[in-house]
Amino acid sequence: MKKALFIGIFSLLALTPLHCALAQTSSNTPAVKAVEKSNGSPASSASSNAIRTVAAPEERPGLAVRESNGASTTANASDTATATATETRPANGDPVSGNNAAATDDAVLTDIYRIGVGDVLDIRLLNSAANRSTLYSVMEGGLIDFPIAGGPIPVAGLTTKDIQARLTAELKRLAVEDRTQVTVGVRQYASHTVIMTGLVGSPGTKVLRREAVPLYVLLAEVQPRLDAARAAIMRAGLPTEVVDLNDSAALNFLVRPGDVINLTARPQEFYYIGGRISYPGQKAFQPGITLIQAILAAGGSARNNAAELSREGTDGKLTSNKFDLKEIKSGKIEDPKLQPGDRVEVLH
């Protein structure tokens, strides 16, 4: 019995260190596994580092400096753009007011009409109880009597759009017909006139409906006679402008109010021919006549082989060119057209 008890106590004493060792080993193992798990997961480590970077107060100033620099750069760019825009705007001009020179541009003048004394305006107040057409004549001084707007309104020199804006502003200022829309048109044109005289089928005073009208538009209305060849346009303060009616480009000349236009025949012009022909001398010039035609009209023959054409230049000096008549007749070279004052000498 004692022997059995002794063996049991001895066994317990022997096993106690082993249990302590196992307990120590068991308590150390989770710590090792936790470190390995943390070190073994790069994503977790990076995430942990990233969190620490954001959270660490000592690293925030670095990021703040970069953001501040970026904001500073943006602000500088914005300031530069603003300064550039401010400097460029005067160069580009004000798109609303524009340049005074542009207002007198030919293309603009053919599209607008500025009201003058004698014109009759058709003014309507839409969305109003008195929605009816009312006519207003432009009186001396360029005024219209518009009682609803408080009295005479100056309109001379304005377009219908300008007058519409002015009347709308006046009604709004006086708190009259607050929601009324104003429309302005021209019922009768009378202020812009020109005078047509000379070789025309319908002479007299003509009314323009624009600030400027091409000459060909006016000619279509007055019906020039067949012998009309030139238009002398007289304008106050400027030298007389002479336009050749056979020149299509010249017919784009802009006629303006106050012009006086006189259509005349082409003055008698001549050319001179001599040499080996039957009828030398001064000949009446006809537009389009050619060298061969002039020689034949002067009694030239088929035996003529050459001709010399002399023409006066702007400096008053003559320039001469020799032409082979056989080459002209065969079509090798062009038959030259004569001009007033040309000298033709027919050679052997």
C-alpha positions as CSV (number, residue, x, y, z in Angstrom):
1,M,0.0,0.0,0.0
2,K,2.7,2.4,1.0
3,K,4.6,1.3,-2.1
4,A,1.7,2.1,-4.3
5,L,1.3,5.5,-2.7
6,F,5.0,6.3,-3.1
7,I,4.9,5.4,-6.8
8,G,1.8,7.7,-7.4
9,I,3.5,10.6,-5.7
10,F,6.7,10.1,-7.6
11,S,4.7,10.0,-10.9
12,L,3.0,13.3,-10.0
13,L,6.3,14.9,-9.2
14,A,7.8,13.7,-12.5
15,L,4.9,14.8,-14.6
16,T,4.6,18.3,-13.1
17,P,7.6,19.8,-15.0
18,L,6.4,18.3,-18.2
19,H,2.9,19.9,-17.8
20,C,4.6,23.3,-17.1
21,A,6.8,22.9,-20.2
22,L,3.8,22.0,-22.3
23,A,1.8,24.9,-20.8
24,Q,4.7,27.3,-21.6
25,T,5.0,26.0,-25.1
26,S,1.2,26.2,-25.7
27,S,1.2,29.9,-24.5
28,N,4.1,30.9,-26.7
29,T,2.8,29.3,-30.0
30,P,-0.1,31.8,-30.7
31,A,2.2,34.7,-30.4
32,V,4.6,33.2,-33.0
33,K,1.7,32.5,-35.3
34,A,0.3,36.0,-35.0
35,V,3.7,37.6,-36.0
36,E,4.0,35.2,-38.9
37,K,0.6,36.0,-40.1
38,S,1.2,39.7,-39.9
39,N,4.6,39.4,-41.6
40,G,3.4,36.9,-44.1
41,S,0.6,39.1,-45.5
42,P,2.2,42.0,-47.6
43,A,-1.2,43.4,-48.2
44,S,-2.0,43.6,-44.5
45,S,1.5,45.1,-43.9
46,A,1.0,47.7,-46.7
47,S,-2.5,48.5,-45.4
48,S,-1.2,48.9,-41.9
49,N,1.7,51.1,-43.1
50,A,-0.7,53.1,-45.2
51,I,-3.0,53.7,-42.3
52,R,-0.1,54.7,-40.1
53,T,1.1,57.1,-42.8
54,V,-2.3,58.9,-42.9
55,A,-2.7,58.8,-39.2
56,A,0.8,59.8,-38.2
57,P,0.7,63.6,-37.5
58,E,4.4,64.0,-38.4
59,E,3.8,62.9,-42.0
60,R,0.7,65.1,-42.7
61,P,2.7,68.3,-43.3
62,G,4.4,66.7,-46.3
63,L,1.1,66.0,-48.0
64,A,-0.2,69.4,-47.0
65,V,2.8,71.0,-48.7
66,R,2.1,69.2,-51.9
67,E,-1.5,70.1,-51.9
68,S,-0.6,73.7,-51.1
69,N,1.8,73.8,-54.0
70,G,-0.8,72.3,-56.3
71,A,-3.3,74.9,-55.2
72,S,-0.8,77.6,-55.6
73,T,0.0,76.5,-59.1
74,T,-3.7,76.4,-60.0
75,A,-4.2,79.8,-58.5
76,N,-1.3,81.2,-60.4
77,A,-2.5,79.7,-63.6
78,S,-6.0,81.1,-62.9
79,D,-4.5,84.6,-62.2
80,T,-2.5,84.4,-65.4
81,A,-5.5,83.4,-67.4
82,T,-7.5,86.2,-65.9
83,A,-4.8,88.7,-66.5
84,T,-4.4,87.5,-70.1
85,A,-8.1,87.8,-70.7
86,T,-8.1,91.2,-69.1
87,E,-5.3,92.4,-71.4
88,T,-6.8,90.8,-74.5
89,R,-10.4,92.1,-74.1
90,P,-9.6,95.7,-75.1
91,A,-7.7,94.4,-78.1
92,N,-10.6,92.4,-79.3
93,G,-13.0,95.2,-78.7
94,D,-16.4,95.3,-77.1
95,P,-18.7,92.9,-79.1
96,V,-21.8,94.8,-78.1
97,S,-20.7,98.4,-79.1
98,G,-18.2,97.4,-81.8
99,N,-16.0,99.7,-83.7
100,N,-17.4,102.9,-85.2
101,A,-15.6,102.1,-88.4
102,A,-17.4,98.8,-88.7
103,A,-20.8,100.6,-88.6
104,T,-19.9,102.3,-91.9
105,D,-18.7,99.1,-93.5
106,D,-20.3,98.6,-97.0
107,A,-21.7,95.2,-96.1
108,V,-23.4,96.7,-93.0
109,L,-24.8,99.7,-94.9
110,T,-26.6,97.4,-97.4
111,D,-28.4,95.6,-94.6
112,I,-29.7,98.4,-92.4
113,Y,-31.9,101.4,-92.5
114,R,-31.7,104.3,-90.1
115,I,-34.9,106.2,-89.6
116,G,-35.1,109.8,-90.8
117,V,-37.5,112.7,-91.0
118,G,-40.6,111.9,-93.1
119,D,-40.6,108.2,-92.5
120,V,-43.8,106.6,-91.2
121,L,-43.4,104.0,-88.4
122,D,-45.8,101.2,-87.6
123,I,-45.6,100.6,-83.9
124,R,-47.6,97.9,-82.2
125,L,-48.0,96.9,-78.5
126,L,-48.5,93.2,-78.3
127,N,-50.1,91.5,-75.3
128,S,-51.9,94.8,-74.7
129,A,-55.6,95.7,-74.7
130,A,-54.8,98.2,-77.4
131,N,-53.2,95.6,-79.7
132,R,-53.6,97.5,-83.0
133,S,-51.4,99.1,-85.6
134,T,-50.6,102.7,-84.9
135,L,-48.7,104.9,-87.4
136,Y,-46.3,107.6,-86.3
137,S,-44.7,110.0,-88.7
138,V,-41.2,111.2,-87.9
139,M,-41.4,114.9,-87.4
140,E,-38.8,117.7,-87.8
141,G,-36.1,117.2,-85.3
142,G,-36.4,113.4,-85.7
143,L,-39.1,112.9,-83.1
144,I,-42.3,110.8,-82.9
145,D,-45.1,111.8,-80.6
146,F,-45.7,108.7,-78.5
147,P,-48.0,109.8,-75.6
148,I,-48.0,106.4,-73.8
149,A,-44.3,106.8,-73.3
150,G,-44.6,110.3,-71.9
151,G,-44.3,112.4,-75.0
152,P,-41.9,113.0,-78.0
153,I,-39.3,110.3,-78.5
154,P,-36.1,111.0,-80.6
155,V,-35.7,108.3,-83.3
156,A,-33.7,109.9,-86.1
157,G,-30.6,107.9,-86.9
158,L,-31.8,104.7,-85.2
159,T,-32.8,101.4,-86.7
160,T,-36.2,99.8,-85.9
161,K,-34.5,97.5,-83.4
162,D,-33.0,100.5,-81.6
163,I,-36.4,102.2,-81.5
164,Q,-38.0,99.1,-80.2
165,A,-35.5,98.8,-77.4
166,R,-35.9,102.5,-76.5
167,L,-39.7,102.3,-76.4
168,T,-39.6,99.2,-74.3
169,A,-37.2,100.8,-71.8
170,E,-39.4,103.9,-71.6
171,L,-42.5,101.9,-70.9
172,K,-40.7,99.9,-68.3
173,R,-39.3,103.1,-66.6
174,L,-42.8,104.6,-66.4
175,A,-44.3,101.3,-65.2
176,V,-46.7,101.4,-68.1
177,E,-47.8,98.2,-69.9
178,D,-45.2,96.3,-68.0
179,R,-45.6,93.0,-69.9
180,T,-46.3,94.6,-73.3
181,Q,-44.0,93.6,-76.1
182,V,-43.2,96.4,-78.6
183,T,-42.7,95.9,-82.3
184,V,-41.5,98.6,-84.7
185,G,-41.6,98.5,-88.5
186,V,-41.4,101.1,-91.4
187,R,-44.7,101.6,-93.1
188,Q,-43.5,104.3,-95.5
189,Y,-39.9,105.2,-96.5
190,A,-39.3,108.8,-97.3
191,S,-36.0,110.1,-95.8
192,H,-33.4,108.4,-98.0
193,T,-33.6,109.8,-101.6
194,V,-31.4,110.1,-104.7
195,I,-32.0,111.9,-108.0
196,M,-31.7,110.2,-111.4
197,T,-31.2,112.2,-114.5
198,G,-30.0,111.8,-118.1
199,L,-30.6,108.8,-120.4
200,V,-33.1,106.9,-118.2
201,G,-36.7,105.9,-118.9
202,S,-37.9,106.9,-115.4
203,P,-35.9,110.0,-114.2
204,G,-36.6,111.9,-111.0
205,T,-36.3,111.3,-107.2
206,K,-36.0,107.7,-106.0
207,V,-36.4,106.5,-102.5
208,L,-33.8,104.1,-101.0
209,R,-34.8,101.4,-98.4
210,R,-31.3,100.9,-97.1
211,E,-28.3,103.1,-96.1
212,A,-26.6,102.1,-99.3
213,V,-27.8,100.3,-102.5
214,P,-25.6,98.9,-105.4
215,L,-25.9,100.9,-108.6
216,Y,-27.2,98.0,-110.6
217,V,-30.3,97.7,-108.3
218,L,-31.1,101.3,-109.0
219,L,-30.6,101.0,-112.7
220,A,-33.0,98.1,-112.8
221,E,-35.7,100.4,-111.5
222,V,-35.0,103.5,-113.7
223,Q,-34.5,101.6,-117.0
224,P,-31.5,103.2,-118.7
225,R,-31.8,103.9,-122.4
226,L,-29.9,101.8,-124.9
227,D,-27.4,104.7,-125.6
228,A,-26.6,105.2,-121.9
229,A,-23.0,104.1,-121.4
230,R,-21.7,106.0,-118.3
231,A,-23.1,107.1,-114.9
232,A,-21.7,110.2,-113.3
233,I,-22.3,110.0,-109.5
234,M,-22.1,113.3,-107.7
235,R,-21.8,113.3,-103.9
236,A,-21.5,116.3,-101.6
237,G,-17.9,116.9,-100.6
238,L,-16.4,114.3,-103.0
239,P,-15.2,114.4,-106.6
240,T,-17.6,113.0,-109.2
241,E,-17.3,109.3,-109.7
242,V,-17.7,108.0,-113.3
243,V,-18.8,104.4,-113.8
244,D,-18.7,102.5,-117.1
245,L,-22.1,100.7,-117.5
246,N,-20.3,98.0,-119.5
247,D,-18.1,97.1,-116.5
248,S,-20.1,94.6,-114.5
249,A,-17.7,95.0,-111.5
250,A,-18.2,98.8,-111.5
251,L,-21.9,98.4,-111.2
252,N,-21.5,97.3,-107.6
253,F,-20.7,100.9,-106.7
254,L,-22.8,101.8,-103.6
255,V,-25.3,104.7,-104.0
256,R,-26.1,106.6,-100.8
257,P,-28.8,109.0,-99.8
258,G,-28.3,112.5,-101.4
259,D,-26.4,111.2,-104.5
260,V,-27.2,112.7,-107.9
261,I,-26.7,110.2,-110.7
262,N,-26.6,111.4,-114.4
263,L,-26.5,108.8,-117.1
264,T,-24.8,109.9,-120.4
265,A,-23.8,108.4,-123.7
266,R,-20.3,107.4,-124.4
267,P,-18.3,110.3,-125.7
268,Q,-17.1,110.0,-129.3
269,E,-13.8,108.2,-129.4
270,F,-11.5,107.4,-132.3
271,Y,-8.6,105.3,-133.4
272,Y,-6.2,106.0,-136.3
273,I,-5.1,103.8,-139.2
274,G,-2.7,104.3,-142.1
275,G,-0.3,102.5,-144.3
276,R,-1.1,100.2,-147.2
277,I,-4.9,100.5,-147.0
278,S,-7.5,102.2,-149.2
279,Y,-9.1,104.5,-146.6
280,P,-6.6,105.7,-144.0
281,G,-7.4,108.3,-141.4
282,Q,-9.4,108.8,-138.2
283,K,-12.1,106.2,-137.5
284,A,-14.9,106.1,-135.0
285,F,-14.1,103.7,-132.2
286,Q,-16.6,100.9,-131.4
287,P,-16.0,98.8,-128.2
288,G,-14.8,95.4,-129.1
289,I,-13.3,96.1,-132.5
290,T,-10.2,94.1,-133.4
291,L,-7.1,94.7,-135.4
292,I,-8.2,92.6,-138.4
293,Q,-11.7,94.2,-138.4
294,A,-10.1,97.7,-138.4
295,I,-7.9,96.8,-141.3
296,L,-10.7,95.3,-143.4
297,A,-13.0,98.4,-142.6
298,A,-10.2,100.6,-143.9
299,G,-9.9,98.7,-147.2
300,G,-7.1,96.4,-146.4
301,S,-6.4,93.4,-148.7
302,A,-5.4,89.8,-148.3
303,R,-1.9,90.8,-149.4
304,N,-1.2,92.6,-146.2
305,N,1.2,90.6,-144.1
306,A,1.9,92.7,-141.0
307,A,0.7,95.6,-139.0
308,E,2.2,97.7,-136.2
309,L,-0.1,98.7,-133.3
310,S,1.0,101.7,-131.1
311,R,-0.7,102.5,-127.8
312,E,-0.1,105.4,-125.5
313,G,0.8,104.5,-121.9
314,T,0.0,106.2,-118.7
315,D,3.3,108.1,-118.9
316,G,2.3,109.5,-122.3
317,K,4.8,107.4,-124.2
318,L,3.9,105.1,-127.1
319,T,4.5,101.4,-127.0
320,S,4.5,99.6,-130.3
321,N,3.9,95.9,-131.1
322,K,4.2,94.2,-134.5
323,F,1.7,91.5,-135.5
324,D,1.9,88.9,-138.2
325,L,-1.5,89.1,-139.9
326,K,-1.2,85.6,-141.4
327,E,-0.8,84.1,-137.9
328,I,-3.8,86.0,-136.7
329,K,-5.9,84.8,-139.6
330,S,-4.8,81.2,-139.2
331,G,-5.7,81.3,-135.5
332,K,-2.1,80.8,-134.2
333,I,-2.3,84.1,-132.2
334,E,-5.2,86.1,-130.9
335,D,-6.6,89.0,-132.8
336,P,-6.0,91.9,-130.5
337,K,-8.8,94.3,-129.5
338,L,-8.2,98.0,-130.1
339,Q,-8.6,100.8,-127.6
340,P,-9.6,104.4,-128.1
341,G,-6.6,106.4,-129.4
342,D,-4.7,103.4,-130.9
343,R,-2.5,103.9,-133.9
344,V,-2.4,101.2,-136.6
345,E,0.0,101.1,-139.5
346,V,-0.5,98.4,-142.0
347,L,2.8,97.1,-143.5
348,H,3.7,95.2,-146.6
